[in-house]
Amino acid sequence: MQGSLTNIAEGLPFGWIGRTAMLTAEAGADVRGAMADAGVSGPGGLVDDASPIGPAEFLLMCRLIINAVEDEMHGAARSRMLLGTANMVVRAMASSRTLHEAIETAVRFFVIAGAYCRLELRVDEDIASLAIRSDSGDPEIQPIVEEMFMSFLHIQISQLLGFLLPVTRVGTTSPRHPGLGRPHPYMLGQVVRANVTGFSFPAAYLAFPSRSRPASLPRLEAELAWIARHGEARSGLANLDDAESRSGDVYRYLLVEDRAFDVCAGELSLTPPELRRDLWLEGSSFRQLRRAALIARARPLLREGQGVDDIAEALGYSDGRSFRRAVRAATGLGITELRDVEVPISGGARASVLTALRREEVA
């Protein structure tokens, strides 16, 4: 889980992706009006160029543009593709046994389909990089188009893995990208200027098995999961109370008592390297789980107005000072921050936005 509550931006400004909205004018699509109808609005009723767009709003915006111009390249490509192509490639990727096979399938698929983007997978020692090049002839729009497609790939890859693919680097060809030098709000990796749009991740994930089998609307299913996982990444919480996994086992132990990593490993009759490997295979880590469990245990007591010393005693710490240190170490937050920070639900998305996203999928 990349980033933290304090360093993940809320979203890219509407004006960045919104440059493509001009391409829908002739199709009669009012993107800002449609977003306002879904509850996304600014001071004047409509989002403005500076309004931050979170993961769910970003996907809705992309879908509105794509559906308006009736091709997957939202009017900026020289080539066209039939509607439903995205679902086709998702199904093709899901039939692969490993992530490496899935990505290679996508690379071949877009070549055969005469698609608007070309992919290239490179592996350099421990780092894998996926480069994206569009056939847009507009140098202003091209990096935005490629970024939209890059997010689509991250969504599908994360769905195949069953967790958000950890991205170490996000490359953009635009010198005006609003996220330069900071973690990308959707991809979560650091944004850097590059010669080609793309993202990098640990090459070890290429060998991971594909765990997802597409439903009737595979693209929508993947997008809703991606939005929910962003909510977990931003809040530090985890929905693991009933999860039948190694991560779920550890999380439930930590909900009872804040324990050291070695102690948790012993409780599960595992060596520390075995537990670390098992959590890694599930896209998790002890630090993430400890953070989530401590927030889940402490936040309700803090919001009830209980004193730090009383909470420390209730949670098994020797004194308030020890509790403060544990909170800071596990979450990066102070006591006041932990009490006051809001926890996003479904990635912070309004129910109306998710409803609109579902509606656009079947439009």
ROLOBA-244596 format. One record per residue: residue in one letter; z, y, x of N, C-alpha, C in turn. Coordinates in steps of 0.2 Angstrom, whole numbers, padded with zeros to 4 digits, always signed. Atoms other than C-alpha are relative to their C-alpha. Example, Ala and Ser with C-alpha at 12.3 -4.5 7.8 and 13.67 -1.06 7.14 Angstrom:
ROLOBA-244596
a+0000-0006+0004+0039-0022+0062+0000+0006+0004/s-0001-0006-0004+0036-0005+0068+0003+0005-0004/
This chain:
ROLOBA-244596
m+0000-0006+0004+0000+0000+0000+0000+0006+0004/q+0000-0005-0004-0006+0015+0009+0003+0007-0003/g-0002-0006+0002+0002+0032+0009+0007+0000-0004/s-0007+0000+0003+0018+0038-0001-0001+0005-0006/l+0000-0005+0005+0023+0049-0015-0001+0007+0002/t+0000-0007-0003+0023+0064-0004-0007+0001+0003/n+0006-0002-0004+0006+0062+0005-0007-0003-0004/i+0006+0002+0003-0006+0054-0008-0002+0006-0005/a+0002-0006+0004-0016+0069-0016+0000-0003-0007/e+0000+0002+0007-0015+0069-0035-0008-0002-0002/g+0007+0002+0002-0034+0068-0036-0005+0005+0004/l+0005-0005-0002-0050+0076-0030-0001+0006-0005/p+0002-0005+0005-0055+0093-0038-0006-0002-0004/f+0005+0001+0004-0066+0092-0053-0007+0002+0003/g+0006-0003-0003-0079+0103-0044-0003-0005+0005/w+0003+0005-0005-0082+0089-0031-0005-0005-0003/i+0004+0005+0004-0088+0075-0042-0004+0004-0005/g+0003-0004+0005-0092+0088-0055-0007+0003+0001/r+0006-0003-0001-0107+0094-0046-0006-0004-0003/t+0006+0005+0003-0117+0079-0053+0000+0002-0008/a+0001-0001+0007-0113+0085-0071-0006+0005-0001/m+0006-0004+0001-0127+0098-0069-0006-0005-0001/l+0006+0005+0000-0139+0082-0068+0000-0002-0008/t+0000+0003+0007-0134+0078-0086-0002+0005-0005/a+0001-0006+0005-0138+0095-0094-0006-0002-0004/e+0006+0001+0004-0156+0090-0099+0001-0006-0005/a-0001+0005+0004-0149+0074-0107+0005+0002-0006/g-0005-0003+0006-0137+0085-0118+0007-0003+0001/a-0007+0002-0001-0121+0078-0110+0005+0006+0002/d-0005-0005-0001-0106+0089-0111+0006-0003+0004/v-0005+0004-0003-0095+0081-0098+0007+0003+0000/r-0007-0003+0001-0081+0094-0098+0002+0000-0007/g-0002+0000+0007-0081+0094-0117+0002-0007-0002/a-0002+0007+0002-0080+0075-0118+0006-0002+0004/m-0006+0001-0003-0066+0075-0105+0006+0003-0004/a-0005-0004+0004-0057+0088-0115+0002-0004-0007/d-0001+0004+0006-0059+0077-0131+0005-0006+0002/a-0004+0006-0002-0050+0063-0120+0007+0002+0002/g-0006-0003-0002-0036+0075-0116+0001+0002+0007/v+0000-0003-0007-0041+0081-0099-0003+0007-0001/s+0002-0007+0001-0041+0100-0100+0004+0004+0005/g-0003-0005-0004-0037+0115-0090+0003+0006-0004/p-0004-0006+0004-0029+0132-0094-0004+0003-0006/g+0004-0002+0005-0044+0137-0104-0003-0005-0005/g+0002+0005+0004-0046+0121-0113-0005-0005+0003/l+0005+0004-0004-0059+0114-0101+0003-0001+0007/v-0002+0001-0007-0056+0107-0084-0004+0005+0004/d+0004-0004-0005-0061+0119-0070-0001-0003+0006/d+0002+0003-0006-0068+0116-0053+0006-0002+0004/a-0006+0002-0004-0050+0116-0045+0004-0005-0003/s-0004+0005+0003-0043+0104-0058+0000-0007+0004/p+0000+0007-0004-0037+0088-0049-0001-0006-0005/i+0002+0006+0004-0045+0072-0056+0003-0006+0003/g-0003+0007-0002-0035+0056-0055-0004-0005+0000/p+0005+0006+0001-0042+0039-0054-0003-0002-0006/a+0003+0002+0006-0044+0036-0072-0005+0005-0003/e+0004-0005+0001-0051+0053-0075-0007+0000+0004/f+0006+0001-0004-0063+0050-0061-0005-0005-0002/l+0004+0005+0003-0069+0034-0068-0004+0002-0007/l+0003-0003+0006-0072+0042-0085-0005+0005+0001/m+0005-0005-0001-0081+0056-0078-0007-0003+0003/c+0006+0004-0003-0093+0044-0068-0004-0003-0006/r+0003+0004+0006-0096+0034-0084-0004+0004-0005/l+0003-0005+0004-0100+0049-0094-0007+0002+0003/i+0006-0003-0003-0113+0055-0082-0005-0006+0000/i+0004+0006-0001-0120+0037-0079-0003-0001-0007/n+0003+0001+0007-0122+0034-0098-0004+0005-0003/a+0004-0006+0002-0129+0051-0101-0007-0001+0002/v+0007+0000-0002-0144+0049-0090-0003-0007+0000/e+0003+0007+0001-0146+0030-0093-0002-0004+0006/d+0001+0004-0006-0146+0024-0075+0006+0000+0005/e-0006+0000-0004-0133+0019-0062+0000+0005+0005/m+0000-0005-0005-0138+0033-0051+0001+0007-0002/h-0002-0007+0003-0134+0047-0063-0006+0005+0002/g+0005-0005+0000-0151+0055-0061-0002+0002+0007/a+0001-0003-0007-0150+0058-0042-0004-0004+0004/a+0003+0005-0004-0160+0043-0036-0008+0000-0001/r+0008+0001+0001-0179+0040-0033-0001-0006-0004/s+0001+0006+0004-0177+0023-0040+0005-0001-0006/r-0004+0001+0006-0170+0017-0057+0002-0007-0001/m-0002+0007+0002-0160+0002-0063+0002+0000-0007/l-0001+0001+0007-0157-0005-0080+0008+0000-0001/l-0007+0000+0001-0140-0002-0088+0002-0008+0000/g-0002+0007+0000-0129-0017-0086+0000-0003+0007/t+0000+0002-0007-0133-0019-0067+0007-0001+0003/a-0007+0000-0003-0115-0015-0062+0003-0007-0002/n-0003+0007+0002-0109-0030-0073-0003-0006+0004/m+0003+0006-0003-0122-0041-0065+0002-0001+0007/v-0002+0000-0007-0117-0037-0047+0007-0003+0000/v-0007+0002+0000-0099-0039-0052+0001-0008-0001/r+0000+0007+0001-0102-0057-0059-0003-0004+0006/a+0003+0003-0006-0113-0061-0044+0005+0000+0006/m-0005+0000-0005-0099-0056-0032+0006-0005-0001/a-0005+0004+0002-0086-0065-0042-0001-0008+0001/s+0002+0007-0001-0095-0082-0039+0001-0002+0007/s-0001+0002-0008-0092-0081-0020+0007-0003+0001/r-0006+0004-0002-0078-0091-0012+0005+0005+0004/t-0004-0005-0004-0072-0077+0000-0002+0007-0001/l+0002-0007+0000-0072-0058+0001-0007+0001+0004/h+0006+0000-0004-0085-0060+0015-0006-0002-0004/e+0006+0003+0004-0097-0070+0004-0001+0005-0005/a+0001-0005+0005-0094-0057-0010-0004+0006+0002/i+0003-0006-0003-0099-0042+0001-0007-0002+0002/e+0007+0002-0002-0114-0051+0008-0005-0001-0006/t+0003+0000+0006-0119-0055-0010-0002+0006-0003/a+0001-0007+0002-0118-0037-0015-0006+0003+0004/v+0005-0003-0004-0128-0032+0000-0007-0002-0002/r+0006+0003+0001-0142-0044-0004-0003+0002-0007/f+0001-0002+0007-0141-0040-0023-0004+0007+0000/f+0003-0007+0001-0145-0021-0021-0006+0000+0004/v+0006+0000-0003-0159-0025-0009-0005-0003-0005/i+0004+0003+0004-0167-0037-0021-0002+0004-0007/a+0001-0004+0006-0164-0026-0036-0003+0007+0001/g+0003-0006-0001-0172-0011-0028+0004+0006-0002/a-0005-0004+0002-0156-0002-0030+0000+0007+0003/y-0001-0006-0002-0151+0016-0028+0004+0001+0007/c-0004+0000-0006-0139+0012-0013-0002-0006+0004/r+0000+0005-0005-0140+0001+0002+0007-0001+0004/l-0006+0002-0004-0125-0008+0010-0001-0003+0006/e+0000+0003-0006-0122-0013+0027+0008-0002+0002/l-0007+0002-0002-0106-0023+0033-0001-0001+0007/r-0001+0000-0007-0101-0021+0051+0007-0003+0002/v-0007+0003-0003-0087-0031+0060+0001+0001+0007/d-0001-0002-0007-0080-0024+0076+0007-0002+0002/e-0006+0003-0001-0066-0035+0082+0004-0001-0006/d-0004+0001+0005-0052-0032+0070-0001+0004-0006/i+0002-0005+0005-0060-0019+0059-0007-0002-0003/a+0006+0001+0003-0073-0022+0046-0002+0007-0004/s+0003-0006+0003-0084-0007+0039-0005-0001-0004/l+0005+0001+0005-0094-0006+0024-0004+0007-0001/a+0004-0006+0000-0108+0008+0025-0004+0000-0006/i+0004-0001+0006-0116+0015+0010-0005+0006+0001/r+0006-0006-0001-0133+0025+0010-0004+0000-0007/s+0004+0000+0006-0141+0031-0006-0007+0003+0002/d+0007-0002+0000-0159+0035-0009-0001+0007-0003/s+0000-0006+0003-0155+0052-0016-0004+0005+0005/g+0003-0005-0004-0166+0066-0009+0003+0007+0000/d-0004-0006+0000-0153+0080-0012+0006-0001+0005/p-0006+0000-0005-0142+0083+0003+0006+0002-0002/e-0006-0002+0002-0129+0091-0007+0003-0005-0005/i-0002+0005+0005-0128+0078-0020+0001-0007+0003/q-0001+0006-0003-0130+0063-0009+0007-0003+0002/p-0006+0003-0002-0113+0061-0001+0005-0001-0006/i-0004+0001+0006-0105+0063-0019-0002-0006-0003/v+0003+0006+0003-0117+0049-0026+0003-0006+0004/e-0002+0006-0004-0112+0038-0011+0008-0001-0001/e-0008+0000+0001-0093+0042-0014+0001-0004-0006/m-0001+0003+0006-0095+0037-0032-0001-0008+0001/f+0002+0007-0001-0103+0020-0027+0005-0003+0005/m-0005+0003-0004-0090+0018-0013+0006-0002-0004/s-0006+0001+0004-0076+0019-0026-0002-0006-0004/f+0002+0006+0004-0086+0006-0037+0001-0006+0004/l-0001+0006-0005-0086-0006-0022+0008-0002+0001/h-0008+0001-0002-0067-0003-0018+0003-0003-0007/i-0003+0003+0007-0063-0007-0037-0002-0007+0000/q+0002+0007+0001-0073-0023-0037+0003-0005+0006/i-0003+0004-0005-0066-0029-0020+0007-0001-0001/s-0007+0000+0001-0049-0025-0025+0002-0005-0006/q-0001+0005+0005-0051-0035-0041-0001-0007+0002/l+0001+0006-0003-0058-0050-0031+0007-0003+0003/l-0006+0002-0004-0042-0050-0020+0006+0000-0004/g-0006+0000+0004-0030-0047-0034+0005+0006+0002/f-0004-0006-0002-0023-0031-0025-0005+0005+0003/l+0004-0005-0003-0029-0014-0019-0002-0002+0008/l+0002+0001-0007-0039-0017-0003+0003+0006+0004/p-0002-0005-0004-0030-0008+0011-0006+0003+0004/v+0005-0003-0004-0042+0005+0018+0003+0004+0005/t-0003-0003-0006-0039+0012+0035-0004+0007+0001/r+0004-0006-0001-0053+0025+0035-0005+0001-0005/v+0006-0002+0005-0065+0034+0023-0004+0005+0003/g+0004-0004-0003-0080+0041+0030-0004+0004-0005/t+0004-0004+0004-0090+0056+0022-0005+0004+0005/t+0004-0004-0004-0105+0065+0028+0000+0007-0002/s-0001-0007+0002-0100+0081+0019+0005+0004+0004/p-0005-0005-0003-0092+0095+0029+0004+0003-0004/r-0004-0003+0005-0085+0101+0013+0004-0004-0004/h-0004+0005+0004-0076+0086+0007+0007+0003-0001/p-0006-0003+0001-0060+0092-0001+0006-0004+0003/g-0005+0005-0003-0050+0077+0007+0000+0000+0007/l+0001+0001-0007-0055+0079+0025+0007+0001+0003/g-0006+0000-0004-0040+0075+0036+0006-0002-0004/r-0006+0002+0004-0029+0068+0022-0002-0007-0003/p+0001+0006+0003-0027+0052+0013-0005+0001-0006/h+0004+0000+0006-0041+0049+0000+0004-0002-0007/p-0004+0001+0006-0033+0050-0018-0002-0006-0004/y+0002+0006+0003-0043+0035-0024-0001-0006+0005/m+0001+0005-0005-0047+0025-0008+0007-0001+0004/l-0006-0001-0003-0030+0030+0000+0000+0000+0008/g+0001-0001-0007-0037+0029+0018-0001+0007+0002/q+0001-0007-0003-0038+0044+0029-0008+0002+0000/v+0007-0003+0000-0054+0055+0026-0002+0003+0006/v+0002-0003-0006-0064+0059+0041-0008+0001-0001/r+0008-0001+0000-0082+0066+0044-0003-0005+0004/a+0003+0005-0003-0094+0053+0049-0008+0001-0001/n+0007+0000+0000-0113+0050+0051-0002-0004-0006/v+0002+0004+0006-0113+0038+0036+0006+0000-0005/t-0006+0002+0005-0102+0036+0020+0002-0007+0000/g-0002+0007+0000-0092+0021+0020+0008+0000+0001/f-0007+0001-0001-0074+0014+0022+0001-0006+0005/s-0002+0005-0005-0065+0003+0035+0006-0004-0003/f-0006+0004+0002-0052-0011+0032+0001-0005+0005/p-0001+0006-0004-0044-0025+0042-0005-0006-0001/a+0005+0005+0001-0057-0038+0045+0003-0007-0002/a-0003+0006+0002-0045-0052+0042+0000-0001-0008/y+0001+0000+0007-0047-0048+0023-0006-0004-0002/l+0007+0003+0002-0065-0055+0024+0001-0007-0001/a-0001+0007+0001-0058-0072+0025+0004-0002-0007/f-0004+0001+0006-0047-0070+0009-0004-0003-0005/p+0004+0003+0006-0052-0081-0006-0001+0005-0006/s+0001-0004+0006-0059-0073-0022+0004-0003-0005/r-0005+0002+0005-0046-0074-0035-0001+0001-0007/s+0001-0003+0007-0054-0066-0050-0006-0003-0003/r+0005+0002+0004-0065-0073-0063-0002+0005-0005/p+0001-0006+0004-0074-0060-0073+0000-0002-0008/a-0001+0001+0007-0071-0058-0092-0007+0003-0003/s+0007-0002+0003-0084-0052-0105-0002+0007+0002/l+0002-0007-0003-0083-0034-0098+0003+0000+0007/p-0003+0000-0007-0080-0037-0079+0001+0006+0003/r+0000-0006-0003-0083-0020-0074+0006+0004-0002/l-0006-0004+0003-0070-0012-0086+0006-0004+0002/e-0006+0004-0002-0058-0026-0082+0003+0002+0007/a-0002-0002-0007-0058-0022-0064+0002+0007+0001/e-0002-0007+0000-0057-0003-0067+0007+0001-0003/l-0006+0000+0003-0042-0005-0078+0006-0002+0005/a-0005+0003-0005-0033-0016-0065+0001+0005+0006/w+0000-0005-0006-0038-0003-0051+0005+0006-0002/i-0004-0005+0002-0030+0011-0061+0007-0001+0000/a-0007+0002+0000-0014+0002-0064+0003-0001+0007/r-0002+0001-0007-0013-0003-0046+0002+0007+0004/h-0001-0007-0003-0014+0016-0041+0006+0002-0003/g-0007-0002+0003+0001+0019-0053+0005-0003+0004/e-0005+0003-0004+0011+0006-0043+0000+0003+0007/a+0000-0003-0007+0005+0014-0026+0003+0007+0000/r-0003-0006+0001+0010+0031-0032+0007+0000-0001/s-0006+0000+0002+0026+0027-0040+0005-0004+0005/g-0004+0004-0004+0032+0014-0027+0003-0006-0005/l-0002+0005+0004+0036+0003-0042-0004-0006+0000/a+0004+0006+0001+0030-0015-0045+0002-0004-0006/n+0000+0003+0006+0027-0025-0060+0001-0008+0001/l-0001+0006-0003+0034-0041-0053+0006-0004-0003/d-0006+0003+0003+0049-0046-0064-0001-0007-0002/d+0002+0007+0002+0040-0062-0070-0005-0003+0004/a+0006+0003-0004+0027-0064-0057+0002-0006+0004/e-0001+0007-0003+0025-0082-0051-0003+0001+0007/s+0003-0001-0006+0022-0077-0033+0006+0001+0005/r-0005-0002-0005+0031-0075-0016+0003+0007-0001/s-0002-0007+0001+0031-0057-0019+0005+0001-0006/g-0004+0000+0006+0039-0059-0036+0007-0003+0002/d-0007+0003-0002+0053-0071-0028+0004+0005+0004/v-0003-0004-0004+0057-0058-0015+0003+0006-0004/y-0002-0006+0004+0057-0043-0028+0006-0002-0004/r-0006+0001+0004+0069-0052-0039+0007-0001+0004/y-0006+0000-0004+0081-0056-0025+0002+0007+0002/l-0002-0007-0002+0081-0037-0020+0002+0004-0006/l-0003-0003+0006+0084-0032-0038+0007-0001-0001/v-0008+0002+0001+0101-0041-0037+0004+0003+0006/e-0003-0002-0005+0105-0035-0020-0005+0002+0006/d+0005-0002-0005+0097-0025-0006+0002-0004+0007/r-0001+0005-0006+0095-0038+0008-0005+0001+0005/a+0004+0000-0006+0088-0039+0025-0006-0005-0001/f+0006+0004+0000+0071-0047+0028+0002-0007+0002/d-0001+0007-0002+0078-0062+0037+0004-0004-0005/v-0004+0003+0006+0091-0065+0023-0005-0003-0005/c+0005+0003+0006+0077-0066+0010-0004-0006+0002/a+0004+0006-0002+0067-0078+0021+0004-0006+0000/g-0004+0006+0001+0082-0089+0022+0001-0002-0007/e-0001+0001+0007+0085-0088+0003-0006-0005-0002/l+0006+0004+0003+0067-0095+0001-0001-0006+0005/s+0001+0005-0005+0069-0108+0015-0006+0001+0004/l+0005-0001-0004+0056-0100+0025+0002+0004+0007/t-0001-0004-0006+0055-0093+0043-0003+0007-0001/p+0003-0007+0001+0052-0074+0044-0007+0001+0001/p+0008-0001-0001+0034-0076+0051-0003-0003-0006/e+0003+0003+0006+0031-0088+0036+0000+0005-0006/l+0000-0005+0006+0037-0075+0023-0004+0006+0001/r+0004-0006-0002+0028-0061+0032-0007-0002-0002/r+0007+0002+0001+0012-0071+0031-0002-0001-0008/d+0001+0001+0007+0014-0076+0013+0000+0007-0004/l+0001-0007+0004+0017-0058+0007-0006+0003+0002/w+0007-0003-0002+0002-0052+0017-0006-0003-0003/l+0006+0003+0004-0009-0065+0009+0000+0003-0007/e-0001-0003+0007-0003-0057-0008-0002+0007+0000/g+0001-0007+0000-0007-0040-0002+0006+0004-0001/s-0006-0003+0001+0011-0036-0001+0004+0001+0007/s-0005+0000-0006+0025-0032+0012+0007+0001-0003/f-0008+0000+0002+0044-0033+0012+0002+0008-0001/r-0001-0007+0001+0044-0014+0014-0001+0003-0007/q+0002-0002+0007+0035-0011-0002+0004-0003-0005/l-0004+0003+0005+0045-0023-0012+0007+0002+0001/r-0007-0003+0000+0062-0016-0005+0000+0007-0003/r+0001-0007+0002+0056+0001-0009+0000+0000-0008/a+0001+0000+0007+0051-0004-0027+0007-0002-0003/a-0006+0003+0003+0067-0014-0030+0006+0006+0000/l-0005-0005+0000+0078+0000-0024-0001+0006-0005/i+0002-0005+0005+0069+0013-0035+0002-0002-0007/a-0002+0002+0007+0071+0002-0050+0007-0001-0001/r-0008+0001+0001+0090-0001-0047+0003+0007+0000/a-0004-0007-0001+0095+0017-0042-0002+0005-0005/r+0002-0006+0004+0084+0028-0053+0004+0001-0007/p-0003-0001+0007+0092+0024-0070+0007+0003+0001/l-0007-0002-0001+0110+0027-0063+0000+0007+0002/l+0001-0007-0002+0104+0043-0055-0001+0005-0006/r+0002-0004+0006+0096+0049-0071+0006+0000-0005/e-0006+0000+0004+0113+0045-0080+0005+0005+0002/g-0005-0005-0003+0121+0058-0069+0006-0003+0004/q-0005+0003-0004+0132+0046-0060+0000+0003+0008/g+0000-0003-0006+0138+0052-0043-0002-0005+0005/v+0003+0004-0006+0131+0045-0026+0005-0005+0002/d-0005+0005-0003+0147+0036-0021+0001-0005-0006/d-0001+0005+0005+0149+0028-0038-0006-0005+0000/i+0006+0004+0000+0131+0022-0037+0000-0005+0006/a+0000+0004-0006+0133+0016-0020+0005-0006-0001/e-0005+0006+0001+0148+0005-0025-0003-0005-0005/a+0003+0005+0005+0138-0002-0040-0005-0004+0003/l+0005+0004-0003+0124-0007-0029+0002-0004+0006/g-0002+0005-0005+0134-0015-0016+0000+0003+0007/y+0000-0004-0006+0134-0001-0002+0007+0002+0001/s-0007-0002-0002+0150+0003+0008+0002+0007-0002/d-0002-0006+0002+0149+0021+0004-0007+0004-0002/g+0005-0004+0002+0138+0035-0002-0005+0002+0006/r+0004-0001-0006+0132+0039+0016-0005-0006+0001/s+0005+0006-0001+0125+0021+0018-0005+0000-0005/f+0005+0000+0006+0117+0022+0001-0006+0005+0001/r+0005-0005-0002+0108+0038+0006-0005-0002+0006/r+0004+0002-0005+0102+0031+0022-0005-0006-0002/a+0004+0006+0003+0096+0015+0013-0006+0003-0004/v+0005-0003+0004+0086+0026+0001-0005+0003+0004/r+0005-0004-0004+0078+0037+0014-0004-0005+0004/a+0004+0005-0004+0073+0021+0025-0005-0003-0005/a+0004+0004+0004+0066+0012+0010-0005+0004-0004/t+0005-0004+0005+0057+0026+0000-0002+0006+0004/g+0002-0007-0003+0056+0041+0012+0002+0006-0005/l-0002-0005+0004+0064+0051-0002+0008+0001+0001/g-0007-0002+0001+0081+0060-0004+0002-0002-0006/i-0003+0001+0007+0093+0057-0018-0003+0004-0006/t+0002-0005+0005+0087+0072-0028-0007-0002-0001/e+0007+0002+0001+0068+0067-0025+0000-0006-0004/l+0000+0007+0004+0072+0049-0031+0001+0001-0007/r-0002-0001+0007+0080+0055-0047-0005+0004-0004/d+0004-0005+0003+0068+0069-0051-0008-0002-0001/v+0007+0001+0000+0051+0062-0047-0003-0004-0006/e+0003+0003+0005+0040+0056-0061-0003-0006+0002/v+0003+0006-0001+0034+0038-0062-0006+0000-0004/p+0006+0001+0004+0016+0037-0067-0001-0007-0004/i+0001+0006+0004+0011+0024-0080-0008-0001+0000/s+0007+0002-0001-0006+0015-0078-0004+0005+0004/g+0003-0004-0005-0010+0026-0063+0001+0008-0002/g-0001-0007+0002-0004+0042-0072-0005+0002-0006/a+0005-0001+0005-0018+0040-0085+0003+0001-0007/r-0002+0000+0007-0016+0046-0103-0004-0006-0004/a+0003+0005+0004-0019+0033-0116-0007+0002-0003/s+0006-0003+0003-0033+0044-0123-0006-0001+0005/v+0005+0001-0005-0042+0043-0106-0002-0007+0000/l+0002+0007-0001-0041+0024-0105-0004-0002-0007/t+0004+0002+0006-0047+0023-0123-0007+0003+0000/a+0007-0002-0001-0062+0034-0119-0004-0004+0005/l+0004+0004-0005-0066+0024-0104-0002-0007-0003/r+0002+0006+0003-0066+0008-0114-0006+0001-0005/r+0006-0002+0005-0078+0017-0127-0006+0001+0004/e+0006-0001-0004-0090+0022-0113-0003-0006+0003/e+0003+0007-0002-0091+0004-0107-0005-0003-0004/v+0004+0003+0005-0098-0002-0123-0005+0005-0003/a+0004-0005+0003-0108+0014-0127-0008-0002+0001/
